[in-house]
Amino acid sequence: MSLLLTLKDAQKDAMKAKDKERLKPIRMVLAAIKQREIDEQITLDDDGITAVLVKLVKQRRDSYTQYIDAGREDLAEIEASEIKALEEFLPQQLSEEEIIALIDSAIADTNAAGMQDMGKVMGVIKSKAEGRADLGKISGLIKQRLTA
């Protein structure tokens, strides 16, 4: 089943259950998908929808951090619940070992020798890890590997 259909089914289920906390982030995702489709005049596939989900989760995490720093636990709690609801639709996250294996394989495939090859390595990994791992964390691990 496509990710869009899964989201729409989840929206229907949340509406039937009168679960407003779950319904709000699902509607937000569907609206963001529709907005991107209209703006770019395309129909998003599962990879495009996953990219929208990743972006929304990243925004929520940033907001969560800012709310915690500002002492607004009430607002941070709302962001945390939205993150949890959105992550449900993302693919299974990669483990630490899988990330390291992916990095090692990308370095070997691109014959990366130093930091000048960072872009090549990230290009290979991005398509495989999008939505399945934090690309910022992966970037840091790649830098460690290439400078060591």
Secondary structure as GFF3:
##gff-version 3
##sequence-region A 1 148
A	DSSP	alpha_helix	3	16	.	.	.	ID=ss1
A	DSSP	alpha_helix	20	40	.	.	.	ID=ss2
A	DSSP	alpha_helix	46	69	.	.	.	ID=ss3
A	DSSP	alpha_helix	73	87	.	.	.	ID=ss4
A	DSSP	alpha_helix	96	110	.	.	.	ID=ss5
A	DSSP	three_ten_helix	115	117	.	.	.	ID=ss6
A	DSSP	alpha_helix	118	129	.	.	.	ID=ss7
A	DSSP	alpha_helix	135	147	.	.	.	ID=ss8
###
